Amino acid sequence: MSESQVPIQAPTINVQGVSKWFGSVVAVNDVSFQVRPGITGLLGPNGAGKSTILHMITGKASASEGEVTVLGQAPRNNPELYRDIGVMSEHEAVYGFYTGREFVEFTARLHGLDPIAAPVDRAIGLVGLEDAQHRKLGTYSRGMRQRMRLAAALVHDPQVLVLDEPLNGTDPRQRLDFHDTMTNLAEQGRTILISSHILEEVETLASTILLMVSGKLAAAGDFRAIREKLDEQAYRVRVVTDSPRKMAAALVGTDGIDSVSIGEEGELTVLSRNVTSLQRSIPRLAQEQGIRLKRVEPLDDSLESIFSYVVDR
Amino acid sequence: MGLAVIINLAAEGDAAFNEDFTNILLDGLLVAGILPIVTMALATSSFGNELEDKTLGFLALMPVARWRIVLPKVLASLVICGPLLVASGVVATLLGFDGEVRPAVAVAVALSAGVLAYAAIFTWLGLVTTRALPFALVYVLLWEGVISTFMSGVDYLSVRGYSLAIMSGLDEARFPALEDRVIELPAAIGGAAIVTVVFLLLGVRRLQRMDVP
């Protein structure tokens, strides 16, 4: 690790009063937070400003106002800092003409590593793509490309990892592997900031979360505490079945269900303050009662509605 | 090249040939037309593809000085466009002047300086706007084509003017048609060098300051 490594638990990323606007559009509005070693999830619906914040943290974009430091240094116009930062952006920026290994080798060379064979082997091993490393990136599935991009972000053994929607396109098995890799890296004292718009992705990975909604930091801190607060908000789901009254009766007797109403066309509207319980109860009850589920859809369509109470409080 | 032969056959004497060859082929076709257009097509897109497929964002996150990203782009345009343009200019000049080496060398140096200066300008333009090609076309047609032809002082700020002046300065005997309308050789070399360096630096500065997607 480099000399710029900071003591354990000191904040490695510091975002202070940061705003970013594009013309009259405010993408990020007066956001402040600190990120310490370990895994931190940056959570929020699409368009919440997560990627903009990550762009400012990685120096790809300037802040219109406020200050960002990583390992005590401003990331903007500071290429040397990238020796200590590994970044995986949301966009699949890869050179399709390279094999996976060549892509990681290319990244290693750009980082000035010499020799490169050992770190490249280690990085590819971490993502478990040894067997596919000699295939062209253009032939990879999306999940494989994501993993090889992660290998490229890890090849220089960075102290800080910034990953923007890293689990896009990955299958459940790959998610488990990713979870293990991140946990191991975090245990080694690295700072890992992972953005996602999917609650469950971050829930299993990060103990600390930063919750962004509409360009503002809605909440920050321990995941469980925030999750409990989120669960206090009513969540509505429309359920269409072949036996609406039977399904309604089953749901009414279930913990975590606040109310069930039947619409004119027989569709159920279920109100719950426990999203996780609701998600599990509906298919279980349908199976137990022999009811055929035709459609289950959240009426609060995006995370934004779930988070709205946090913003409005 | 074919045009060089046609001009050679059609011209009635040395003086008439020199004037036609220089004004029509070297200036009108090569320096004012093919040189900027070919360089423009390549240099404006040297960052365009990487901006479009987001791979510039990947490069921007590497511990690499920004000039090490911009300079190879400019040099790549020189390496790709230069040989093509210089070869056609040199062969045409050799055909036109019965194999004389000196005017061919003058043309080669002038075209190389022009390619390098244009490459720096258009590479910077490709970083500034996603519509670099139309802007470059307007610049070439208006500034380098029309304005520099009719306003003598503009030659000091024109890549076309630098190229013609270098050509003339390196072989005054073979390009007398240019003698009265070009700037001095040192000013042309200095101007081309300054334009190249300034736009290289502007490109580096742009890459440092822009929000990379």
Chai-1 contact restraints between the chains, C-beta under 6 A:
chainA,res_idxA,chainB,res_idxB,connection_type,confidence,min_distance_angstrom,max_distance_angstrom,comment,restraint_id
A,K60,B,A60,contact,1.0,0.0,6.0,A-B,restraint_1
A,K60,B,V212,contact,1.0,0.0,6.0,A-B,restraint_2
A,A61,B,D211,contact,1.0,0.0,6.0,A-B,restraint_3
A,N77,B,Q208,contact,1.0,0.0,6.0,A-B,restraint_4
A,P79,B,P63,contact,1.0,0.0,6.0,A-B,restraint_5
A,P79,B,V64,contact,1.0,0.0,6.0,A-B,restraint_6
A,E80,B,P63,contact,1.0,0.0,6.0,A-B,restraint_7
A,Y82,B,L61,contact,1.0,0.0,6.0,A-B,restraint_8
A,Y82,B,M62,contact,1.0,0.0,6.0,A-B,restraint_9
A,Y82,B,P63,contact,1.0,0.0,6.0,A-B,restraint_10
A,R83,B,P63,contact,1.0,0.0,6.0,A-B,restraint_11
A,V87,B,L61,contact,1.0,0.0,6.0,A-B,restraint_12
A,S89,B,G57,contact,1.0,0.0,6.0,A-B,restraint_13
A,H91,B,K54,contact,1.0,0.0,6.0,A-B,restraint_14
A,A93,B,K54,contact,1.0,0.0,6.0,A-B,restraint_15
A,A93,B,T55,contact,1.0,0.0,6.0,A-B,restraint_16
A,A93,B,G57,contact,1.0,0.0,6.0,A-B,restraint_17
A,A93,B,F58,contact,1.0,0.0,6.0,A-B,restraint_18
A,L110,B,M62,contact,1.0,0.0,6.0,A-B,restraint_19
A,L110,B,V64,contact,1.0,0.0,6.0,A-B,restraint_20
